[in-house]
């Protein structure tokens, strides 16, 4: 015959069972969290973000105009519109030059002098393009408010904010 368990022993057994149940549940939860983190890092596609920057004169002027007060931004956009044909033609020449450089790399047999010539020509066209863009900006700055010129002086293309897809 088994002796009857005292109430204190019964309470202690219930506490032990509850603690064991809580411990198992917590361990299963932590294992689940760990497995989820592992699965996300292992099976997720790599988080590579490709950003294409529009290098046209219009886009360059627009990025600058976005940092200016509204009235000065309108002046900047007008300066682009007044010179759009020249600026866009100069950019098209640069793009054609870049295409010639790329084509020269694929030529068989490879001709380093052709690549050098295409590179020198494209560099000269790019410098002309930049001079035209800078002249359009200077024309706009002449008509801007002091605040607009101050913001223009603070602008840096190296600090362009790029919004990714994520």
C-alpha positions as CSV (number, residue, x, y, z in Angstrom):
1,X,0.0,0.0,0.0
2,X,1.3,3.4,-1.0
3,X,1.3,6.3,1.4
4,X,-0.9,9.2,0.3
5,X,1.1,12.2,-0.9
6,X,0.9,15.3,1.3
7,X,-0.6,18.5,-0.2
8,X,2.9,20.1,-0.2
9,X,4.4,17.3,-2.3
10,X,1.4,17.6,-4.7
11,X,1.9,21.3,-5.1
12,X,5.6,20.9,-5.7
13,X,4.9,18.2,-8.4
14,X,2.5,20.6,-10.1
15,X,5.0,23.4,-10.0
16,X,7.7,21.1,-11.5
17,X,5.4,20.1,-14.3
18,X,4.4,23.7,-15.1
19,X,8.0,24.7,-15.0
20,X,8.9,21.8,-17.3
21,X,6.1,22.7,-19.7
22,X,7.1,26.4,-19.7
23,X,10.8,25.4,-20.3
24,X,9.9,23.1,-23.3
25,X,7.7,25.8,-24.8
26,X,10.4,28.4,-24.5
27,X,13.0,26.1,-26.0
28,X,10.7,25.3,-28.9
29,X,10.0,29.0,-29.5
30,X,13.8,29.8,-29.5
31,X,14.5,27.0,-31.8
32,X,11.8,28.2,-34.2
33,X,13.2,31.8,-34.1
34,X,16.7,30.5,-34.8
35,X,15.5,28.3,-37.7
36,X,13.6,31.2,-39.2
37,X,16.6,33.5,-39.1
38,X,18.8,30.8,-40.6
39,X,16.2,30.0,-43.3
40,X,15.8,33.6,-44.3
41,X,19.6,34.2,-44.5
42,X,20.2,30.9,-46.3
43,X,17.3,30.8,-48.8
44,X,16.7,34.5,-49.5
45,X,18.1,35.9,-52.7
46,X,21.2,38.1,-52.2
47,X,20.3,41.7,-51.4
48,X,22.1,43.4,-54.3
49,X,20.6,46.7,-55.3
50,X,21.3,47.9,-58.8
51,X,20.8,51.7,-59.2
52,X,20.9,53.3,-62.6
53,X,21.6,57.0,-62.5
54,X,20.2,59.1,-65.3
55,X,23.2,61.1,-66.6
56,X,21.3,63.3,-69.0
57,X,21.4,67.1,-68.8
58,X,17.7,67.2,-67.9
59,X,18.2,64.8,-65.0
60,X,21.3,66.6,-63.7
61,X,19.5,70.0,-63.8
62,X,16.4,68.4,-62.2
63,X,18.4,67.0,-59.3
64,X,19.9,70.4,-58.7
65,X,16.5,72.2,-59.0
66,X,15.0,69.8,-56.5
67,X,17.3,71.3,-53.8
68,X,16.4,74.9,-54.6
69,X,13.6,77.2,-53.5
70,X,10.6,76.9,-55.9
71,X,11.2,80.2,-57.7
72,X,14.9,79.4,-58.2
73,X,14.1,75.9,-59.3
74,X,11.8,77.3,-62.0
75,X,14.7,79.5,-63.2
76,X,17.0,76.5,-63.3
77,X,14.5,74.4,-65.3
78,X,14.0,77.3,-67.7
79,X,17.8,77.5,-68.2
80,X,17.7,73.9,-69.2
81,X,14.7,74.4,-71.5
82,X,16.5,77.3,-73.2
83,X,19.6,75.2,-73.9
84,X,17.9,71.7,-74.2
85,X,18.7,71.1,-77.8
86,X,22.4,71.9,-77.4
87,X,22.7,70.0,-74.1
88,X,20.9,66.9,-75.3
89,X,22.9,66.8,-78.5
90,X,26.2,67.1,-76.5
91,X,25.1,64.2,-74.3
92,X,24.2,62.1,-77.3
93,X,27.7,62.7,-78.7
94,X,29.1,61.4,-75.3
95,X,26.9,58.4,-75.4
96,X,27.9,57.6,-79.0
97,X,31.6,57.9,-77.9
98,X,31.1,55.5,-75.1
99,X,29.5,53.1,-77.5
100,X,32.6,53.4,-79.8
101,X,34.8,52.6,-76.8
102,X,32.9,49.5,-76.0
103,X,32.9,48.4,-79.6
104,X,36.7,48.9,-79.8
105,X,37.1,46.4,-76.9
106,X,35.3,43.7,-78.8
107,X,37.2,44.2,-82.1
108,X,39.3,41.2,-83.4
109,X,42.1,41.7,-83.6
110,X,42.1,44.1,-80.8
111,X,43.5,47.6,-81.7
112,X,44.7,49.5,-78.7
113,X,45.2,52.7,-80.7
114,X,41.5,52.6,-81.8
115,X,40.5,52.3,-78.1
116,X,42.8,55.2,-77.2
117,X,41.5,57.4,-80.0
118,X,37.9,56.6,-79.1
119,X,38.6,57.3,-75.4
120,X,40.4,60.6,-76.1
121,X,37.5,61.7,-78.4
122,X,34.9,60.8,-75.9
123,X,36.8,62.5,-73.1
124,X,36.8,65.8,-75.1
125,X,33.1,65.5,-75.9
126,X,32.3,64.8,-72.2
127,X,34.3,67.9,-71.2
128,X,32.4,70.0,-73.8
129,X,29.1,68.5,-72.4
130,X,30.1,69.5,-68.8
131,X,31.1,73.0,-69.9
132,X,27.6,73.4,-71.5
133,X,25.9,72.2,-68.4
134,X,27.9,74.4,-66.2
135,X,27.2,77.4,-68.4
136,X,23.5,76.7,-68.2
137,X,23.8,76.6,-64.4
138,X,25.7,79.8,-64.4
139,X,23.1,81.5,-66.6
140,X,20.4,80.4,-64.1
141,X,22.4,81.4,-61.1
142,X,22.7,85.0,-62.5
143,X,18.9,85.3,-62.2
144,X,18.5,83.5,-58.8
145,X,17.9,84.9,-55.4
146,X,20.8,85.0,-52.9
147,X,19.2,82.0,-51.0
148,X,19.0,80.0,-54.3
149,X,22.7,80.7,-55.1
150,X,23.6,79.7,-51.5
151,X,21.8,76.4,-51.9
152,X,23.4,76.0,-55.3
153,X,26.8,76.5,-53.7
154,X,26.0,73.8,-51.1
155,X,24.8,71.3,-53.7
156,X,27.1,68.2,-54.3
157,X,26.3,65.5,-56.8
158,X,28.2,63.2,-54.5
159,X,25.4,63.5,-52.0
160,X,22.6,62.5,-54.2
161,X,20.0,60.5,-52.3
162,X,19.3,57.2,-54.1
163,X,16.1,55.4,-53.1
164,X,16.3,51.7,-53.5
165,X,13.4,49.3,-54.2
166,X,13.4,48.0,-50.6
